[in-house]
Amino acid sequence: MASLDQYSGLILSCVLALLSCTVIGRPATFLQDFRITWADSHIRQLDGGRAIQLVLDQSSGCGFASKYQYLFGRVSMKIKLVPGDSAGTVTAFYMNSDTDTVRDELDFEFLGNRSGQPYTVQTNVYAHGKGDREQRINLWFDPAAEFHTYSILWNHHHVVFYVDEVPIRVYKNNEARGIPFPKFQPMGVYSTLWEADDWATRGGLEKIDWSKAPFYAYYKDFDIEGCPVPGPAYCASNPSNWWEGAAYQQLNPEEAKRYKWCG
């Protein structure tokens, strides 16, 4: 028969396991991790701050940013994009070092469309100030009908952009070949909803229809796992960080299959 001490130890172990599961990968409320950077009147908190609505109208777009910068890790959000005639609008989710000419940046940009046309997602990577690495694909679903998960995995080996856990772009660390890779500068997490009808839809041929305004995008399940800066100096180089593990140093066979399918 188990003793009281054994039962107490078992209960304590269960509590600690539950707490660890709660801390790792927990979806945060908006104000836990983020702050509004542009047009606070155009960002509305929903469901007790567990979701937000971004608004674009003729007076302004809007944007928000993480309270901290991070060096390596994984960030993800669930986003429901602008529905209907969204031509000329851009919803962006990205990381940026805010260092001007030598900045590092990892971009998701969702380019609005005319009703009935596919949504295009553009990714881009800046490393040490060098960009011009745009790639575009058409999403294989309607991203305005419901929420979908968009994630960026960033470690010493590669940067991977995911849509619903499908890798749509991989930027490998090819420093050995003289190609810059973002690894020295911490980056914040940002998102904006704005008007860019000079280039966003069909190269600027399709203009925004303000009669359809206001335009709305929705966000929830904010998740940041990484090394905060300022923070422990050893964190970013710690090989025990889960995102540096062997399973995340390259795509697994199933991910490679999905990557080939979407490309």
Secondary structure, DSSP 4 states (H G I P E B T S, - for coil): ---HHHHHHHHHHHHHHHHHHHHTTPPBPHHHHEEEEE-GGGEEEEGGGTEEEEEEBTTB-EEEEESSEEEEEEEEEEEEPPPSS-TTEEEEEEEE---GGG--EEEEEEEP--TTSPPEEEEEEEBTTB----EEEE-SS-TTTS-EEEEEEE-SSEEEEEETTEEEEEEE--GGGT-----SS-BEEEEEEEE-TTTTTGGGTSPP-GGGPPEEEEEEEEEEEEEEESS-TTGGG-TTSGGGSGGGSS--HHHHHHHHHH-
